[in-house]
Amino acid sequence: VGYNLEAAEVDAKDYIQIYPNPTRGLITIDIGSAKGEESQISVFNTLGERVYQTKTNSAYNTSTEIDLSQQVAGVYIVKVQNGSTAYTKRVILTH
């Protein structure tokens, strides 16, 4: 009907970087192109349980450190939500 309903795809690797991966506990999340916007960062285990959550405003801070060392070793999903857009990446935790 004359309207484009497709959402623009944004590659997560251009938006967030998580390192080191794999990690022994401490990870750093760099949020790229969302300067000045509030982002919500959540970490989920393989059961879908949220094990960490925080909000950050990238106008003040583009890097966030998260300590997962108290969690069991395994795969975790880091979700960064910015407005109506969400980006996810896997992180491997080893001990």
C-alpha positions as CSV (number, residue, x, y, z in Angstrom):
1,V,0.0,0.0,0.0
2,G,3.0,2.2,-0.5
3,Y,4.6,1.7,2.9
4,N,7.8,-0.2,3.6
5,L,7.2,-2.3,6.7
6,E,10.6,-4.0,6.8
7,A,12.8,-3.1,9.7
8,A,16.4,-2.2,8.9
9,E,18.8,-5.0,9.9
10,V,21.7,-3.9,12.0
11,D,24.6,-6.3,12.5
12,A,25.3,-6.8,16.2
13,K,29.0,-6.9,15.6
14,D,28.8,-3.3,14.4
15,Y,26.8,-2.3,17.5
16,I,28.2,-4.3,20.5
17,Q,31.5,-5.9,21.2
18,I,32.0,-8.3,24.1
19,Y,35.5,-9.4,25.3
20,P,37.2,-11.5,26.3
21,N,35.2,-14.4,24.9
22,P,35.6,-17.0,26.2
23,T,35.9,-15.5,29.7
24,R,36.8,-16.7,33.2
25,G,34.2,-14.2,34.6
26,L,34.8,-10.5,33.9
27,I,33.5,-9.3,30.5
28,T,33.5,-5.8,29.0
29,I,30.6,-4.7,26.8
30,D,31.3,-1.9,24.4
31,I,28.2,-0.2,23.0
32,G,28.9,1.4,19.7
33,S,26.5,3.5,17.7
34,A,23.9,4.3,20.4
35,K,25.6,7.5,21.7
36,G,23.3,9.4,23.9
37,E,20.7,6.6,24.3
38,E,19.9,4.5,27.3
39,S,20.5,0.8,26.8
40,Q,19.4,-2.1,29.0
41,I,21.9,-4.9,29.3
42,S,20.7,-8.4,30.4
43,V,22.5,-11.7,30.7
44,F,20.6,-15.0,30.5
45,N,21.8,-18.5,31.2
46,T,20.8,-21.5,29.0
47,L,17.6,-22.0,31.0
48,G,16.5,-18.5,30.0
49,E,16.9,-17.2,33.5
50,R,18.1,-13.6,33.8
51,V,21.3,-13.7,35.9
52,Y,22.3,-10.0,35.5
53,Q,20.6,-6.7,34.4
54,T,21.6,-3.1,34.3
55,K,20.9,0.1,32.4
56,T,23.5,2.4,31.0
57,N,23.4,5.7,29.2
58,S,26.0,5.7,26.4
59,A,26.3,9.5,26.5
60,Y,28.3,9.0,29.6
61,N,29.7,5.5,29.3
62,T,30.2,3.3,26.2
63,S,31.7,0.4,28.2
64,T,30.2,-1.7,30.9
65,E,32.0,-4.4,32.9
66,I,30.0,-7.4,34.1
67,D,31.4,-10.1,36.6
68,L,30.0,-13.5,35.8
69,S,32.5,-15.4,37.9
70,Q,29.9,-16.5,40.4
71,Q,27.9,-18.2,37.7
72,V,28.4,-21.8,36.6
73,A,30.5,-22.4,33.5
74,G,28.6,-22.5,30.2
75,V,27.1,-20.4,27.5
76,Y,25.3,-17.1,28.3
77,I,23.3,-14.8,26.1
78,V,24.0,-11.1,26.5
79,K,21.1,-8.9,25.3
80,V,21.5,-5.2,24.7
81,Q,18.2,-3.4,24.2
82,N,18.1,0.1,22.9
83,G,14.6,1.4,22.3
84,S,12.7,-1.1,20.2
85,T,15.9,-2.7,18.9
86,A,17.6,-5.6,20.7
87,Y,21.0,-7.2,19.9
88,T,22.2,-10.5,21.3
89,K,25.6,-12.2,21.5
90,R,26.8,-15.5,23.1
91,V,29.4,-15.5,25.7
92,I,31.2,-18.7,26.9
93,L,32.1,-18.8,30.6
94,T,34.9,-21.1,31.7
95,H,36.5,-21.6,35.1
